[in-house]
Amino acid sequence: METLSIVIGIVSVLVALLALTRRKLYVAIGLLIGSFGLGVCLHHQQVLLGILWLGSTLLAWILAPLLGTKFDPLLLRMRASGIIGYWSDGEGAEALATMNHRFPKARRIDFIGIDHLVALRMAAPGLAEALHQGGCEVNLTIARPDGDLMVEEALMRSPGLDPALDPERLVTKVRSQRDNNIEAVEVLQEIGVQAKEGLPSDQRGRSCIRVRRFNTQLRQSFVILDRKWAWMSPNAPPHLTLQLPAFELVHTEDGCLLDRMLDHVDRLYAVCKPELEITI
């Protein structure tokens, strides 16, 4: 019976380790086996051994909510793919705002989206500092304000809008979209002016701003820093991008989602040449 108690105890420990996957079934089975093992051990006056077996199971049960995410197979695969952060609906803007400390240290910053007006406003202090320090390249790639995409985007963001019945409302929506698009470039130009303030003449010309425009390309919205870190959010009108879930991506050695996105960005830049370049 002493051997049986040891075997039961070992099984309870193994099941306790499985409980770290946060699967309730494993936790319940582990507790059951651990309790049975404790009873067997106590029956044969193996008190210390019984307490050890049950204690290991209880410890795993207590730590499961804290450590379970580190062992969850799905989360492990996500981290291996370079997905290290996730924010649910409406949290993407807040998450991006809390990461402003990354901008001053970056040497290359890429914004890709419909207009990125809100993101540019939030990142303005960090962008100005990065450009002021020198050796920084900021790329803004947004939709062409007079393109068909702006009309389609306005329709997508306005459920129930029938352009045949209410053409004036459509015109207003499209104008608003285009105004945001144009203002985004103006905001970036103002950031460039701020970056030049107090900059000695012999240190100018080391940073630059480039603006590109696309006609139809729009898959995801990105903010990419140094091709090693990215904030990514899907585009799903009628919802605004910053109202949707967002992901934090990093580069990994074994190939990752960020690498695939960078391949897409490289092709985008090959097709859409800079239409505006500002040297800081």
C-alpha positions in Angstrom: 0.0 0.0 0.0 3.0 2.3 0.6 3.9 1.9 -3.1 0.3 2.7 -4.1 0.3 5.8 -2.0 3.5 7.0 -3.8 2.0 6.3 -7.2 -1.2 8.1 -6.4 0.9 11.0 -5.1 3.0 11.2 -8.3 -0.2 11.1 -10.5 -1.7 13.9 -8.4 1.4 16.0 -9.0 1.4 15.4 -12.7 -2.3 16.4 -12.9 -1.5 19.4 -10.8 1.0 20.5 -13.4 -1.6 20.0 -16.1 -3.8 22.4 -14.1 -1.4 25.2 -15.1 -3.2 25.1 -18.5 -6.2 26.6 -16.6 -8.4 23.8 -17.7 -10.9 23.3 -14.8 -11.2 19.5 -15.5 -7.5 19.0 -14.7 -7.8 21.1 -11.5 -10.8 19.1 -10.4 -9.2 15.7 -11.1 -6.0 16.8 -9.5 -7.8 17.8 -6.3 -9.7 14.5 -6.3 -6.6 12.3 -6.8 -4.6 14.4 -4.3 -7.3 14.0 -1.7 -7.5 10.3 -2.3 -3.7 10.1 -2.1 -3.8 12.0 1.2 -6.3 9.6 2.6 -4.2 6.6 1.7 -1.0 8.2 3.1 -2.8 9.0 6.4 -4.1 5.5 6.6 -0.6 4.2 6.5 0.7 7.0 8.8 2.6 8.7 5.9 1.4 12.1 7.1 4.3 14.2 5.7 4.1 12.5 2.3 0.3 12.9 2.1 0.5 16.6 3.0 3.2 17.0 0.3 1.0 15.5 -2.4 -2.1 17.4 -1.5 -0.2 20.6 -1.1 1.4 20.4 -4.6 -2.1 20.0 -6.1 -3.5 22.9 -4.1 -0.5 25.1 -5.0 -1.1 24.4 -8.7 -4.8 25.2 -8.3 -3.9 28.5 -6.6 -1.3 29.5 -9.2 -3.2 28.4 -12.2 -4.9 31.8 -12.8 -1.6 33.5 -12.4 0.7 31.2 -14.4 -1.8 29.5 -16.7 -1.3 32.1 -19.5 2.4 31.3 -19.6 1.7 27.7 -20.4 -1.5 28.0 -22.5 -0.7 26.4 -25.9 -2.6 29.0 -27.9 -0.9 31.9 -26.2 2.5 30.2 -26.6 1.9 30.0 -30.3 0.8 33.6 -30.4 4.0 34.7 -28.7 6.1 32.6 -31.0 4.4 34.5 -33.9 5.4 37.8 -32.3 1.9 38.7 -30.9 2.7 39.9 -27.4 -0.3 42.2 -26.7 -4.0 42.4 -27.3 -6.5 45.0 -26.5 -10.3 44.5 -26.8 -12.8 46.9 -28.4 -12.2 50.5 -27.5 -8.9 49.9 -25.7 -6.6 50.3 -28.8 -6.4 54.1 -28.6 -5.6 54.0 -24.9 -3.0 51.4 -25.5 -1.4 53.4 -28.3 -1.4 56.5 -26.1 0.4 54.7 -23.3 3.2 53.7 -25.7 4.2 57.3 -26.6 7.5 56.7 -24.8 8.6 54.5 -27.7 8.5 57.3 -30.3 11.4 59.5 -29.2 13.8 56.5 -29.3 12.7 55.3 -32.8 14.7 56.0 -35.9 12.0 54.9 -38.4 8.3 55.4 -37.8 5.6 54.3 -40.2 1.9 55.2 -40.1 -0.5 53.4 -42.5 -4.2 53.9 -42.5 -7.1 56.0 -43.8 -5.8 59.2 -42.2 -4.3 58.4 -38.8 -5.3 61.8 -37.6 -6.0 60.7 -34.0 -2.8 58.7 -33.8 -0.7 61.6 -35.1 -2.2 63.9 -32.5 -1.5 61.5 -29.7 2.1 60.9 -30.9 2.9 64.5 -31.7 5.3 65.2 -28.8 7.2 62.0 -29.3 7.4 62.4 -33.0 8.7 66.0 -32.7 11.4 64.8 -30.2 12.5 61.9 -32.5 12.8 64.2 -35.5 14.6 66.9 -33.5 17.2 64.4 -32.3 18.1 63.7 -35.9 18.4 60.5 -38.0 14.7 59.8 -37.8 12.4 59.0 -40.8 8.7 59.3 -40.4 6.5 57.8 -43.2 2.7 58.6 -43.4 0.8 56.5 -45.9 -2.9 57.4 -46.2 -5.8 57.3 -48.6 -6.0 59.8 -51.5 -8.5 62.5 -50.5 -10.1 62.6 -53.9 -10.2 58.8 -54.4 -13.2 56.5 -54.7 -12.1 54.9 -51.4 -13.1 58.0 -49.5 -16.6 57.7 -50.9 -16.9 54.0 -50.1 -15.5 54.6 -46.6 -18.1 57.3 -45.9 -20.8 54.9 -47.1 -19.5 52.1 -45.0 -19.3 54.2 -41.9 -22.9 55.4 -42.4 -25.4 52.5 -42.1 -28.8 53.3 -43.5 -27.4 56.1 -45.8 -28.9 55.8 -49.2 -27.0 58.1 -51.6 -29.9 58.2 -54.0 -32.3 59.4 -51.4 -29.9 61.6 -49.4 -27.1 62.8 -51.6 -26.4 65.9 -49.4 -25.7 63.7 -46.4 -23.2 61.6 -48.4 -21.4 64.8 -49.6 -21.1 65.9 -46.0 -19.7 62.6 -44.9 -17.2 62.4 -47.7 -16.1 66.0 -47.0 -15.6 65.2 -43.4 -13.5 62.2 -44.4 -11.4 64.2 -46.8 -10.9 67.0 -44.2 -9.5 64.5 -41.7 -7.2 63.2 -44.4 -5.9 66.6 -45.3 -5.6 67.7 -41.7 -3.5 64.6 -40.9 -0.8 65.9 -43.3 -1.1 69.3 -41.8 -0.6 67.9 -38.3 2.5 66.1 -39.5 3.9 69.3 -41.1 3.3 71.1 -37.9 5.2 68.4 -36.0 8.1 68.9 -38.5 8.1 72.7 -37.7 8.2 72.0 -34.0 11.1 69.6 -34.5 13.1 72.3 -36.2 12.7 74.8 -33.4 16.0 75.4 -31.7 17.8 73.1 -34.0 21.3 74.4 -35.1 21.7 74.9 -38.8 24.6 72.4 -38.9 22.4 69.7 -37.5 19.5 70.1 -39.9 18.9 67.7 -42.8 19.3 64.6 -40.7 15.6 63.7 -40.3 12.8 63.6 -42.9 9.0 63.2 -43.3 7.5 61.4 -46.3 3.9 61.3 -47.2 2.4 58.7 -49.6 -1.1 58.2 -50.8 -3.0 55.1 -52.0 -6.2 54.7 -54.1 -7.5 51.3 -52.9 -5.0 49.7 -50.5 -6.4 49.3 -47.0 -6.1 46.0 -45.2 -5.0 47.0 -41.7 -4.0 50.1 -39.8 -0.4 50.1 -38.6 2.0 52.1 -36.5 5.5 50.5 -37.0 8.7 51.4 -35.1 12.1 50.5 -36.5 10.6 47.5 -38.3 10.8 45.6 -34.9 7.6 46.7 -33.1 4.1 47.4 -34.4 0.6 48.4 -33.3 -2.0 46.8 -35.6 -5.7 47.2 -35.8 -8.2 45.8 -38.4 -10.3 48.0 -40.5 -14.0 47.1 -40.3 -16.4 50.0 -41.0 -18.8 51.2 -39.8 -16.6 50.9 -36.7 -13.7 53.3 -36.3 -10.3 51.7 -36.2 -9.5 52.9 -32.7 -12.8 51.4 -31.5 -11.7 47.9 -32.6 -9.4 45.4 -31.1 -5.7 46.0 -31.5 -2.5 43.9 -31.4 1.0 44.5 -30.3 3.6 42.8 -32.6 7.3 42.3 -32.2 10.0 40.7 -34.3 11.0 37.1 -33.6 13.9 35.1 -34.9 11.8 32.2 -36.2 9.5 34.2 -38.5 6.5 36.1 -37.3 3.4 38.0 -38.3 5.3 41.3 -38.2 7.7 40.0 -40.9 4.7 39.3 -43.2 3.3 42.7 -42.5 6.6 44.3 -43.4 6.6 42.5 -46.7 3.2 44.0 -47.4 4.5 47.5 -46.4 7.6 47.2 -48.7 5.4 46.4 -51.6 3.1 49.2 -50.8 6.0 51.6 -50.7 7.2 50.3 -54.0 3.9 51.0 -55.6 3.1 54.3 -53.8 6.0 56.7 -54.2 6.3 59.7 -51.8 4.3 62.7 -52.9 5.6 65.0 -50.2 9.1 65.0 -48.6 10.1 67.4 -45.8 13.7 67.6 -44.5 14.1 68.5 -40.9 
